[in-house]
Amino acid sequence: MDRDIAAYYISGKEIVKRVRESLDFSQDIFVLVERFNNQREQVAIASKAGETAGRSANVETFMIGKLSVLDLNDSHIRNDESRCDYINQLFQYWYYYYQLRSLTFTDPCTGRPLTSEIYRLVR
């Protein structure tokens, strides 16, 4: 009788453990989806910042005397930094994309299961 109670107690602990793991996994997926969705905006913002910085780094305005050497150098530095930021934002976007794909076995953009892609490739 004591063995039966111990077995139920252990299986109850195991159930609680599995429920917690499932909740943790669901919460991790939720956070990852939020980060992925926010990252799209970050890529767009970094792209616009790069365009703005690219316009300010104009050698012609320096040549006609409207920019000093320091201002031209500063605008080139901002342009380079904005390009690096854009590349970093793109990296983060694709990182979240493939994290979601690997954890959920679905394509985050289309919502289709990855297994359908495998079957399509095998045929």
Solvent accessible surface area in square Angstrom, and as a share of the most:
residue,aa,sasa,rsa
1,M,179,0.80
2,D,117,0.61
3,R,208,0.76
4,D,82,0.42
5,I,101,0.51
6,A,48,0.37
7,A,57,0.44
8,Y,164,0.62
9,Y,135,0.52
10,I,114,0.58
11,S,53,0.34
12,G,30,0.28
13,K,117,0.49
14,E,66,0.30
15,I,109,0.55
16,V,73,0.42
17,K,110,0.47
18,R,155,0.57
19,V,80,0.46
20,R,158,0.58
21,E,92,0.41
22,S,65,0.42
23,L,114,0.56
24,D,81,0.42
25,F,96,0.40
26,S,62,0.40
27,Q,118,0.52
28,D,87,0.45
29,I,29,0.15
30,F,130,0.54
31,V,61,0.35
32,L,20,0.10
33,V,56,0.32
34,E,77,0.34
35,R,127,0.46
36,F,5,0.02
37,N,71,0.36
38,N,81,0.42
39,Q,15,0.07
40,R,113,0.41
41,E,112,0.50
42,Q,77,0.34
43,V,24,0.14
44,A,52,0.40
45,I,103,0.52
46,A,4,0.03
47,S,39,0.25
48,K,138,0.59
49,A,48,0.37
50,G,19,0.18
51,E,100,0.45
52,T,80,0.47
53,A,11,0.09
54,G,37,0.35
55,R,172,0.63
56,S,46,0.30
57,A,16,0.12
58,N,53,0.27
59,V,76,0.44
60,E,119,0.53
61,T,40,0.24
62,F,63,0.26
63,M,141,0.63
64,I,121,0.61
65,G,61,0.58
66,K,159,0.67
67,L,43,0.21
68,S,57,0.37
69,V,98,0.56
70,L,142,0.71
71,D,70,0.36
72,L,25,0.13
73,N,80,0.41
74,D,65,0.34
75,S,3,0.02
76,H,70,0.31
77,I,81,0.41
78,R,115,0.42
79,N,17,0.09
80,D,81,0.42
81,E,106,0.47
82,S,16,0.10
83,R,148,0.54
84,C,77,0.46
85,D,62,0.32
86,Y,72,0.27
87,I,110,0.56
88,N,89,0.45
89,Q,37,0.17
90,L,56,0.28
91,F,129,0.54
92,Q,64,0.28
93,Y,31,0.12
94,W,121,0.42
95,Y,100,0.38
96,Y,29,0.11
97,Y,17,0.07
98,Y,123,0.47
99,Q,59,0.26
100,L,7,0.04
101,R,62,0.23
102,S,64,0.41
103,L,74,0.37
104,T,48,0.28
105,F,134,0.56
106,T,45,0.26
107,D,24,0.12
108,P,40,0.25
109,C,73,0.44
110,T,84,0.49
111,G,53,0.51
112,R,121,0.44
113,P,67,0.42
114,L,26,0.13
115,T,70,0.41
116,S,47,0.30
117,E,40,0.18
118,I,98,0.50
119,Y,134,0.51
120,R,146,0.53
121,L,129,0.64
122,V,117,0.68
123,R,231,0.84
